[in-house]
């Protein structure tokens, strides 16, 4: 039996895309360790994640990363209360590595297994240090593969109310960075270039999909940037090669402003619709300082003002802290998986 004063240590595992991560988190919020093996350099020359390369890298790194997380946390298998893993959504060929590792450890250590939705875990990152969460909340996920809005009633009660119908915001950032010959990953490169640019230099389109829609579409703005650089018929010279640094900066800033306008506007619609008291922000693009500032300004402008809880920047990109933290709530609720658990590309 576990004594009442003994903490609940969760080992979290994350391999949904191109980060191999493991972490040990106690009682949902005490981060004992966080280890992430990045694959950015492996995928850089391709301008995006190659699933087969990601899977092979996960296979090589998964157990060393788990071992390092355990060592950093100063725990042994006897100290672990449960093993948690992100099993959806993501690249199936990548997810299967983490799921297999988690099931193996769960069986060998005789510990409960907890299945975690990767998107829900991103939102948990925003709640890591919050002890007095005012609900309901609108939760915005902005990442490479997903742009989603959730109606959040508790860490375990998340209802999807809006999602992308084509390119997610992070995908658009990567593709526009490629168009502008900026380094991969595109998000940080666009943000860096935009700092010296004029966000009003070019009036790129804002796709709102109707006055009441909470869904997102970013393929149009990506195409608009492409046409701006290559001409409407795509038969002109690629002007990017002859553009000045300032011209590149202006395009980056104008593109970023258009995407952020849509994200903030849709979040405002959702918040008004459900009467949200709090805005949660997570996902890789959530590290963008201009987006965080725009959402803070929106929250401050409402009456009464809303509270913005944004994931710490180090936990915006894929990590296992968010997996282990959310798993604590599922552990307390007795929501366990069995060894038939499988990865799912969607979720």
N, C-alpha and C positions, 0 to 999 in steps of 0.2 A: 504493500500500500504506500501511496505517496502522501507524505505528511502535508498538513494544510499550509505550513510555512515554507515549503519547498517550491522553488520557482519552476515554471513550465518552460523548458528549453526546447525550441523547435529548430530542427535542421531544415533549412529551405534550399531547394535546388531549382535553378532556372536555365533552360536551354532552348527558349522558344524561337530564337533567331540566330544572332551571331555573337552572343556573349555567353561564355560558360561561367556560371556563377553559383556560389554556395555561401550560406551565411547561417550563423546561429543567433537567434533572438530569444530573449527571455521575457515571458509575460507580455508579449506583443509589442514591447517598446524599448526594451534594453538590448541594444545592439552589442553583442559580444564579439562578433567577427563578421567581416564582409570581404569576400574574395571574388574578383571578376577577372577573367582572362579574356581580353578583347581580341577580336579578329579583324579589326579595321584595316590593318596593313595587308592582310590576305585578300581582301575584297576591293581595296582601293583602286587597283588598275582596271577593274571591271565596272567601276562606277556604281556598284550596288552589290547586294549579297547574293552569292552563288550558293544555292542550297547544298549541293554535294560537297563543296569545299567546307561549308559551315559544319556539316554533319561529321566529316572526318576530323575536323579540329576539335569538336566536342568530344568525340571518342578518345582522342589523345589527352584531353585536358580534364575530363570530368572527375576522375578519381583523385588526381593530384590536387585539384581545386578543393574538393570536399575534405581531403586530409588536411590541407592548409587551413581551411576554415575551422575545423575541429581543434587544430593545434593552437591557432590564434585565440580561440575562445577558452582554451584551457579545459576542455571537456572530453570525456570519453563516451563510448556508446551507452554506458550505464547512466550517464547524466541526461541523455536525450529522451524527451517525452514522446516525440513523434517525428516522422519524416514527411516533409511536405514538398510537393513538386508542381510546377506549372505544367498542366497537360493540355491546355487550350487557351486561346487560339494561337496559331503560329505555323512555322514550317514543320510539317509532319516529320520529315526526315531528321530534323533537328530535335523536335520534342521527344521523339522516341528514345533518344540517348538519355535524357534526364529522367524520363519516366521509368526506363529500364533500371537505371541506377537506383532510383528511389525505391522501386519495388524490391530490388535485390537487398538493399539495406534494411528495409522494413521487415522482410522475411528473415534475414540472417540475425538481426538484432531483436526480433520479436517486438517491434514497436508499431504503433498505429500508423497508417498511411493516410495522408490528407491530400486531396486533389484541389488545385487552385486555378481559377480563371486568371490568366495573365493580365487582362484588362482591369479586372477588379483589384488585382494586386497593385497596379499602378496608382489607383486611387487611394489605396491604403498608405502609400508613401506620403500622401498629403496629410494623413491623419496620425502619423507616427508619434508626434509629440503633443497632440491635442487631447486634453483631458476633459474639456467641457465643450463638446461638439454640439452646436446648435443645428437642429434639424427641423424641416427637411433641407436638403442641400442639392444643388445642381453640380454634378461632377463632369468635368470636361477632360477627356483623354485626347491628347494630341501627340501621335507618334508616327513612325515611318509607315506602318501598315494600317493604322486605325485613326480615325477622327470620330469620336463618339460622345454623346451626351447621355448621362444617366440621372434618373430620379433616385436620390439616395435617402433612404429612411433609417439605415443602420449599416455598419460595415458588411453585413450579410444580406441586406435588402437593397439590391440595386436593380432598377428597371431601365432597360434601354429605351430612350425616347428619341434619339436621333443618331444617324450614322452616315458615313460617306457612301455615295452612290457610284463613285469612280476612284480617282486618285485621292489618297489621304494627304493631309497637309505635309507630313514628313516626306512622302514620295515627291510631292511638288517641289519642295525645297531641294531635294537631291537632283531632280531632273533639270530644274532651272540652274542649279550650280553647274551641271554638266554643260548646258547651253552656253553659260558665261565663262567656261573654262576655269572654274573655281574648283579647289580640291574637294575630295570626298572625305568625310560625309558632308553633305550639302548644307545642313542646318547651321552649324557653326560658321561655315565659310560665308554663307549669305549674310548672317548676322554681323560678322566682322566687316564685310564690304559695305553693308548698309549704314554703318556708323558714320561714314564720310559722305553719304549720299543724301539726295533730296527726295523725301518720300512722296512729294507732289510733282515730281518731274514728269512722270508718265501716268496717265489715268488708266490703269489696268482694270479690267472688269471685276465686279464683285457679284458672284453668283449666289443669289439668295433663295432660288427655287420656290418663289411664292411668298406671300406675306405671313403665312402661318407655319411654314416648313421649318423643321428642326434638323433636317438632313443637310449634308455638305457635298459640294462638288468643286474640286480644284483642278480638273483637267482643262477647263476653259482658260484659266489664267496661265497655266503652263503653255498652252498653245499660243496665247496672246504674246507671251514673252518670245516664243520661237518666231512668230510672224514679225515681231518688232525687230528681231535680229537678222531675219532672212528674207523678209518681204512676204506679202500675202499669198503669193503663188509658190513660195518656197523655192523659187528658181534664181533668186538673186544671190549675190555674194554674201558669205557669212561676215557680217559687219563687225562681229565680236573681235576678230583678229586685228582690226584696225582701230578699235575703240580705245579711248583714253581711259586711264584708271578712274577718272571722275565719271565718265559715262557708264562704266560698269557699276560703279557705286550707286549711281542714280537709278539704274534698272533694278539692282538688288533692293534698294530702299523702297522703291515704288511697289515692287512685287511683295515684299514683306509687309508693307502697310496694307495692301489689298487683302492678303490672307488674314492678317490680324483683325481687320475690320469685320470680316465675315465671322471669325471665331467669336469675337466679343459680341457682335450683334445677335448671333444665334444663342449664345449663353444668356444674354439679356432676355430674349424671348422665352427661353426655358425657365429662367428664374421667375419671371413674371407669371408664367403659366402655373407653376406649382407652388408659388409663394415661398420661394427659397430664402432661408436666412443666411446660408453659407454657400460659397462657391469653392469647389475643390478642383484643383488643377494638377494633372499628372501626365507622364509620358515624355519621350525624348525632346519633343519640341517645346515642352513646358519649361525647359531650361532657358529659352529665349527671353532675355531681359525686357525687350520691348513689349512682348506679349504679356509678361507678368505685370509690367507697369500699366498697360492699357486695361487689364482686368482689375487692377487695384483702383484705378481712376473710376472705372464703372462702379465698383462696389462702394466707393466713397461718395459717389454722386447720388445714390439712391436714398430714399427716406422711408423708414430708417435705413441707415447704412448696413450693407452686408459685409460679412467677414470673408476675406480670401485666404484660403489655406492652400498654398502651393507646395508641392513636393520639394524638399531640399535639392539643390541642383545635382549633388552627387548621387541622388537616388531617382533622378528623372529617367535616365537611360536604364536599360534592363539590368536588374540586379536581383539577388536572392533575399535581401532584407525584406523587401515588400512581400515576397512569397511567405516567408516565415512569420511575418507580422500578421498577415491576414489569417494564416493557418491557426494562430492562437485562438481567434474568435471561433473558428470551426471546431477546434479541439474542445473549447468550453461548451460548445453546443452539441458535442458528440457526433459531429458530421464527418465520418470517416469513409474512406474508399477501401476496396478490397484489391486483391492481386490480379483481378481481371481488368484493372484500369488501363485504358488505351489513350494514346494522344489523339487530339482532334484538331484539324486545321482551322475550323471555325468554332466560335463559341460566344 
